[in-house]
Amino acid sequence: MYPYINLRWEKLYMTGVGIVIAFLTFLIVSIYLTKRYHQNFWKLFYWMPILIVLCYFLGSYVQFFFDYWALPANWAQFLVLLSPYGYKFHFVWILIGLLISIRIFLRKIKRIENKKIRVDILFFSLTLAIVPLWIFLLLGDNFIWATTNSFLWIKSLHSESQRNKFNLVMPIWLFLSIGAIIVVGYIRIFKKKFGRGLLWFGLMLLVIALVLLLQQYPRHGVLSLLWVKFDIKQYAAILVAVLCFLIYRKRNKSEGE
């Protein structure tokens, strides 16, 4: 919608600005919650580079593979893999990077109660961090949603925006940002049971899987079910969501015994 702004001679791309603000939001919320629940923030901070590297490298690597159907064969292609230009990261391996890094982090925590606290902290931190990220993704051109004729629409505000190829599109990211705030507020205001972070993660992933059906992007491994077309993004999100539910159920069952 408004992919970049000019700051003197530099272009600041909205997607990049959103990533930085989301990361800062994650840090601020994590620091606040770890202090509130008497946890050690630095244990999380020490493992932060692993999370960043896994999400960045795996996300860009798979996008490269899907673009060229080959592995990097030379230095120039490897630089393309590492370059953030265009922000061509693939959702599936960003999700896998998150899953692996969180798993590594939680393995260092021995007590189940502390693990539950950490998962809750991660859920609130990531969800609130995604709020500004979704807003900036709405401004940028990396995620373009389904066209619409309803009263809920946005259009391009910039002559070089990719949305100029379309007429009116749905402002899905804005709805997700508002929805994330409502969910976090609901959990906090009504003081829902402690230790349900895995359950909330699973539900959030199911919502994201459904929302991604409305995104316009090249699809891989498409499976049509009635009028709905699922692809690798839905498979990954649903699979990880089910994994969250199973682990949550297993822990609750073992504690009940």
Secondary structure, DSSP 8 states (H G I E B T S, - for coil): ---EEEETTEEEEHHHHHHHHHHHHHHHHHHHHHHHTT--HHHHHHHHHHHHHHHHHHHHHHHHHHHHSS---SHHHHHHHH--TT----HHHHHHHHHHHHHHHHHT---HHHHHHHHHHHHHHHHHHHHHHHHHHHHSSS-EE-B--SSS-B---STT-GGGGSS-B--HHHHHHHHHHHHHHHHHHTT--TT-HHHHHHHHHHHHHHHGGGEES--SS-EEETTEEE-HHHHHHHHHHHHHHHHHHHHHHHHH-
